Amino acid sequence: MVITDLRPLFNPKSLVLIGASERPGSIGGMLAKHLLEGGFEGELYFTNIKRESVFDHKCYPNLEALPEDPELAVLAIPARFIPAELENCAKRNIHHAIVLSGGFSEVGNKELEEELIRVSREHDIRVIGPNCAGIASTHTKMIAAMENTCIPGGLSIISQSGALAGSMMLRATHEGLGIDKWISFGNASDVEESELINYLAKEKDSPTKVIFLYLEGATHGRKLLKVLKEVTSIKPVIFLKGGLSATGNKAAMTHTASLGGDPMIYKSVAKQAGTIWVESLDEAFDTYEVLSSYLDRGGNRVAIVTNSGGPGVLTSDNLDFLGLDLPQPSDDLREKLANLPEACPRENPFDLLGDANPERYELALNAIANSGEYDSIITIMVPPGDADINGVARVIVDITKQNHNTAIIGCLLAGDKVMKAIEILRENNIPSFPTPKRVAWGAYALKKWQEIKK
């Protein structure tokens, strides 16, 4: 019987770390520290035959010595010991395990991985890994992972690459974007990407709003397509595929023993399944940032409000490249913009001129947002001299709170000079991007999700 309930992988009532250590740089040491610092609220056990305690936490010599049967085992021991230790897990009625150890099929040791699979199937043990970086579940405070710098939020990451997933966790934290679940699944000897996606989409009361998937190769392509079609009707899935080139495909084989596959097939699958296909981490993060703010807003009609012609032109170019429209305003909207200075063109892009103050932005944004003529408004600000950029940010916040139909997206250019304004926007869940290309992608991602939902 295959156990389908994956809940103990993310919210176990009790957990044992096999191979806990205090040795600097060791996987067992990192995991022990992260589990303790994360504040895991269930029963936490450590095992290591050579130690009585790890970081002042009681350590048992082996699984047999534990006072109860844990729900989840996290294994941080050399690969050659994994099959035997899974046998010991079975004796303690443990049916869920995370195997971080490398040294299996990704380095040509297929026989050892086949033995791991045999043991896990024989004893109905669901395994994440091997050759993975673990799992972090921020809302349940279970950080059984090699990275622990994260804040709770609505993004869940499923990644075949542990290092890439780790870099995403660190970047998300730096940019103030929260994570719900962080999953590095490595070689996917047992639990594969389709099961993880399905769980995240259908988990009851899940904080996950958006799912990010990084794959180097699919375990079962048709099953993945079927699951993605079901899931994308519930939640957005951002899909980044590695190994699309011949060189990248070869690298994927040595990284996670994955066959990259024909890039056109993957793009076709992504389109059929209703995922948002991205080709870089920037596109992935920018997609999440706008979707975390505006799941129910956005579309093909985009307005640009700017105080500088150049960035407005570049943004127009990028929107056009992505197939979005920049419709011109109606006569009625032009009339509502009549109180703008005479030199301001009543055309899209709406150039408010270099001396635009918060009041001018407020007049323009209010009229455009309430016109019903645009799905998204890209608001560009390049602050000259001592311009009140923070005041403009507050105007954007106020109008966004008043208008529940239009997605207002910031594009603030000037480095450190606009950091406080960006902070004001993000504190109020309003996305902001540093370049015309990235803000255009944000508008495109919103439009793409609205199309998928239909």
N, C-alpha and C positions, 0 to 999 in steps of 0.2 A: 504494500500500500504506500503510495507516494503522499507524503504530508504536504498539503497545499497552504496551510496557515503559516505565513511568514512573520507574524506579529512578534514572536520571541527574538527575531533578529534585530528589531528596533526598540522594543519595549519589554525586555525580559524582567520577570519578577526577581530573578537571581542570575548571577553571571560568574563564571570562573575564567580567570586568565591563566593559561597554562604556559609556563615559562616566564613568569614575572621576574623582574630583575631591577637592580639599581645601577647596572653598568652603563656609563654614559654612551649614548649613541646606539644602544641596542634596541631592537624592536620591543622586546619585553619590558625594557626600562621606559621607553616612550609611552607605551600603552598603559603601564601601571600608573605613571604620573598623570596621564590625561584622564584616566578613569577616576582617579582620586580628585583631581582638580575640577573635573566636570561636575562633581556632586551627584554621581549616580545614586539614586534613591532606593534601589533594590539591595538585596544581599550581594555583597561583592567578595569573592574568594580569589586568593592567589595560590598557585602551586609552584614549587621549586624545591627539589630534593636537597639542595645545598643551603637553603636559607630558612630561618625561622620567622623573619619579617622582611618586608620590602616597603621602604618609605614609612616605617613605623606601623604598617598594616600587617596583621597576622598572615603568615604564609604556611601552607600545608605541604607535606612532602609529595603528595600525589592525590589523584582524584578519590581513591579509596578512603582517604582519611577525612574527606569533607563531611560535615554534619548533615547535609541534605543533598538532593539531586538538583543541581542548577538547571535552569532552562536553556542557557546559552553557554557554549564554550568558545573562547577566543584563543587560538593556538599560535604561539610565537616561539616555536622550537624548530630545529633543523629539519629539512624536508624528509630526510630518511626515517625520522621517528613518527611522522604524521599518521600513516595507516595504523600503526599499533596504538597510538594515542586515541584515534577515533574508535578503535575496538574498546578501549577503556571507557570512552564516553558512552558507548552503547550499554556497558555494564552499569553505568550510573543513570540510565534512562534519559540521557541528553540527546535531543533530536534536532538541535540547531547548532551550527558551528561556523566560525569565521576563521579561515586559514590564511594567515598573512605570508607564510613562508614561501620563498621562491626556490627554484631548482627542479621544476617539473618539465612539462612539455615545451615550455618557452626556451629551454636550453637543450632540448632534444631528449630529455629523460621521460619519454612517453610511458614506459613501463611503470614508473613510480606513480604517475598520475592515474594510470589505469587501475592500479592497486587502490589508490585513494577512492576512485569512483566505485570500485567493486565493494569496498568496505562500507562506504556511505549508503549505497543502495541496499546492501544486505541487511543493514540495521536501521533503515529509514532515517538517516541523518541528512538534513538539508544543509548543504555547504556553500558558503560564499568564498570564492577563491578557487584554487590557491593563487599565490603570486599577486596579492592585492594589498591595498593600504588600509583596509578596514571599513568600518561604518561609524558615522556620527549621526545621532538623532538629538537635535538640540532641545526639542520640547520635552523629551523624556530624560534629558541630561545624561544620555549614554554616549560617551565619546570613546568608542573602541576603535580608534583610528590614529594614524601617524601624524595627523594634523589636528589641532584643537582650537585654532584662532577663528572663532565664528560667533555670530550673534543670531538669535532666533529670527526666523522670517518665513517667507512663502516659497522660496526656491528649493527644489530638490534636485540633486545632481546624481546622475548615474553614469559612471565613467569606467571604461575598460583600462584607462591609464590612471594609476594612483598619483603620480607626480602632477599630471595635468589637473586632476581633481583637486589636489592640494593647492596648486597655484590659484585655482578658481576660488577656493575657500578664502585664501588670504586676500585676493583682490576684492571679493565681495565684501569682506569685512572693512577693507580700506575705503571702499566706496559707500559704506553704510547700507549695503544690501544684505538682508537676512536670509539664512538658510534653515530649512526644516530638516531634511535628511541629506546625507552626503554618503554616497555608496561607491566604493571602488571594488569592482567584482572580478578583476584580473582575468584568469584563464577560463572562468565560467564552466568549471568541470561539472557542476550540478545546477545550482540556481542561475538562470540566465537572464538576459536583459528583458525579455518579454514578460517574465513573471514579476520582475521588479517594477516595471512600468505599470502593469496591471494593478499591483498592490498599491502603489502610490496614488493612482487615479481613483481607486475605489475604497481606500481605507476610510472607515467611518470617522467623522469629525476631524479629518486630516487638515493640518495647517498648510499643506502643499497647494499653492495656487498655480505654479508653473513647473514643468518638468524639463530638465536639460539632459540630453542623451549624447554621450560621446562614444562612438563605436569605431573599432578598427576592422572588425569582421563580425557578421551576425552568426549566431550558433545555428538557428533555424529560421531562414529568411521568410518563409511563408507564414510561419507562426507569428513572427515579429510584425509582419504586415497586417495580419488579422487583428492582433492586439492593438496596434497603433490606430487602426481605423475605429475601433471601439473607444479607445481612450481619448482621442482627439475630439470626440463629441462632448467630452466632459471637461477636459483641461488642456491648455496649450502644451505642446511638446516641441521644444527647440532641438533640432537634430544637427550635430556636427560630425562629419565622417572623416576619419583619418585613413591614410593608405590609398588615396585616390590615384596618385601617380605610380608609375612603375617603381620608382625609388622608395616612395612612402609605403607601398605595398610590401616591398622586401623588408623594410624596417619593422612593419607591423608583425611579420612572421617571426622575427627574432625578439620582439617585445612581449607579445601576449599569445604567440603561436596562432595568430589569426590570419586568415586569407582575406585580403582587402576587398577584392572583387571589382567588377566593372563599375566605374563611377557613374555612367549613365543609368545603369540598373538601379543603383542606390538613389539617385536623384528622382528617378521615376517612381520608385517605391515611396520615397518621402512625399512626393506630390500626391500619389494615390491615397496615402494614409492620412493626409491632412496635417502633416507636421510643418513647422516653419524651418526650412532648410537654411542653414548658415554656413559660411565658409571661413569664419575666423572667430576667435574668442571675443574680439570687440563686438562683432555682430551678435554673438550669443548674449553677452552682458547687456548690450543696448536693447535687445529684444526683451530680455527679462525686466529691465528697468521700466520700459514703457508699459508692459503688460501688468506689472505689479501695481501700476497706478491707474490704468485705464482699460480694464478687461472689457468694458461695455461701451467704449467710445472709439472714435477714429473711423476712417474711411478713405475714399479716393480723393475727396475735395480738400485741398490744403491751401491755407492762406499763410503768407509770410509777412510778419511785421518786424521791421528792422530800423535801426538808426544809422545804417551804413550800407551803401549801395553794393560794394564788392561782395561781402558775405551773402547778401541777398541774391546776387547773381549766381554765385557758386551753389547756394542751396537750391535755387531754381534748376540749375543744371542737373544736380544729383537727383532731385525729385523726378525730373523728366527721364533720366536714365532708368529709374526704377518703375516708370510707368504710372506715376501719380499725376493728377490734374491740378493746375493752378487757375481755376476759373476766375474771370473778372467779376467785380461786384455789380450788383443790380443798381439801377438808378436810385432806388429807395435807400440802399446802403450808402451810396455816394453822398446822398443828401444828409444822412446822419453823420457823415464825416466832414460836413461843411465847416465846422468850427476849428478844424486843423489849419495850421498856417497855409497860406495860399501856395507856397512853394512845395508843399507835400502833395505828391501825385495821388489821386484817388484810384490807383491801379494796384493790382496784385502782381508783384510784391508791393506792400504798403511801406514806403520809405518815409519815416518820421523825421529825418534829417539828424545831423550830428549833435544838435543841441537839445534833442528830445529829453524832456523831464518826465517824472512819474505821471504827472497829470496828462501829458500828451499820450503816453502809453495807455493810460486808463481810458481815455476817450475812445481811442482806436480799438482797443481790445474789447471793451464793452459792446461797442456797435457791431463789430465783426462776430463776436461770440454769440450774440443774441439775434443775429440776422437769420440763422438757420441755413445759411448758404455754404458753410464750411464744416467739415467733420473734424479737422485738426487745424491748430494755429501754431506755427513755429515762430517763437518770439526771440529775435536776435538782439543782443546788446553788446556793443563794443564801446566801453566807457571812455570818452575823451576827458582829459583833465580831471577835475574833481566831480564828475557827474555822479548823481545819486543812484548808483546801481542797486543798492540795497532797497531803496524806495521802489524801484521798478520791480524787484523781486516780490516785495509785499503786495504790489498791485496785482501781479500774476496770481499770487495766493488768494487774494480776496475775490478776484473774478472767477477763479476755478471753483471756489466754494459756492459762489452764487449760481454758476452755470453748470448744469449736470449733463449736458449733451455734447459739449465740444472738448476735445483733448487739447490742452495747452502745453506745449513742450518748449523748454528753454534751450537757447544756444548762446551761452555767455562766453565771449572770447576776450581774454586778456590775462590769462594765467593767475598769479597770486592776487591780482587786483580784484578778481570776481569771486574769490573763494567764499567769503562771507555770504554773498548773494546766493551762490550755489547751495550753501548750507541751509539758508532760509527756505529755498525751494524743496530740498530733499527732506527737511524736517516736516514739511507739509505734503509729502508724498507726490511731489511734482518732478518729473524727470528733467534733467538738464545735460546737455552734451557739449563738448569743447570744440567741435568742428562742424562745418556745413555738411560734410559727407555723413557723419555719424547721426546728426539730428535728422537728416533725410531718411536714413535707414530706420530710425525710430518711428517716423510717420508711416513708412512702408510696412513695418512689422504690425502696427495697429490695423492698417488696412487689410493685411494678409489674414490676421486672426478673425476679423469681421467676415471676410469671405469664407473662411473655413467653417465658422459657426453656422453659416447659412446652408 
